[in-house]
Amino acid sequence: MSIMSTGLGNDEALCVSPRRAARMLDLGLTRTYELLNSGELKSFKDGKSRRVIVASMHEYVARRLAETATEEAA
């Protein structure tokens, strides 16, 4: 299993529920919705359900890592 893996194997989901996204990112549901509302995480509505794009979660983590590296270098 690679570091970027979500533990879903070869059939990694393209999108997940906000609750699942919160678990994957180890965040609270409120913080997850804050990230969705601010555009930090991308999502869409499918009927009444909201789905968070897993790739946007990877991008969010990469941005946070880059910000941290920049702050530590300063």
JOZIMO-V243559 format. One record per pair of residues at least 24 apart in sequence whose C-alpha atoms are under 10 Angstrom apart, sorted by the first residue. I is the first residue (numbers start at 0). GAP is how many residues later the second one is. D is the distance in Angstrom with one decimal. If there is no record, write none. Layout:
# JOZIMO-V243559
i-><I & I>
gap-><GAP & GAP>
d-><D & D>
This chain:
# JOZIMO-V243559
i-><3 & 3 & 4 & 5 & 5 & 11 & 12 & 12 & 12 & 13 & 13 & 13 & 13 & 13 & 13 & 14 & 14 & 14 & 14 & 14 & 14 & 14 & 14 & 14 & 14 & 14 & 15 & 15 & 15 & 15 & 15 & 15 & 16 & 16 & 16 & 16 & 16 & 16 & 16 & 17 & 17 & 17 & 17 & 17 & 17 & 18 & 18 & 18 & 19 & 19 & 20 & 20 & 20 & 20 & 20 & 21 & 21 & 23 & 23 & 24 & 24 & 24 & 24 & 34>
gap-><54 & 57 & 53 & 48 & 52 & 42 & 40 & 41 & 42 & 37 & 38 & 39 & 40 & 41 & 42 & 27 & 28 & 29 & 35 & 36 & 37 & 38 & 39 & 40 & 41 & 42 & 27 & 34 & 35 & 36 & 37 & 38 & 26 & 32 & 33 & 34 & 35 & 36 & 37 & 25 & 31 & 32 & 33 & 34 & 35 & 31 & 32 & 33 & 31 & 32 & 30 & 31 & 32 & 33 & 36 & 30 & 35 & 30 & 33 & 32 & 33 & 35 & 36 & 25>
d-><7.7 & 9.8 & 9.7 & 9.2 & 9.9 & 9.0 & 8.8 & 7.2 & 9.6 & 9.3 & 8.5 & 6.1 & 5.5 & 7.2 & 9.9 & 9.7 & 8.2 & 9.3 & 9.4 & 5.7 & 5.2 & 4.4 & 5.1 & 8.1 & 9.4 & 9.7 & 9.1 & 8.3 & 5.2 & 5.2 & 6.7 & 6.8 & 9.3 & 7.7 & 6.2 & 4.9 & 6.0 & 9.0 & 9.8 & 8.9 & 9.3 & 6.9 & 6.5 & 6.1 & 9.6 & 9.9 & 9.7 & 9.5 & 9.6 & 8.9 & 9.0 & 6.8 & 8.8 & 7.8 & 7.8 & 9.9 & 9.9 & 9.4 & 8.8 & 7.7 & 9.4 & 9.7 & 8.5 & 9.3>
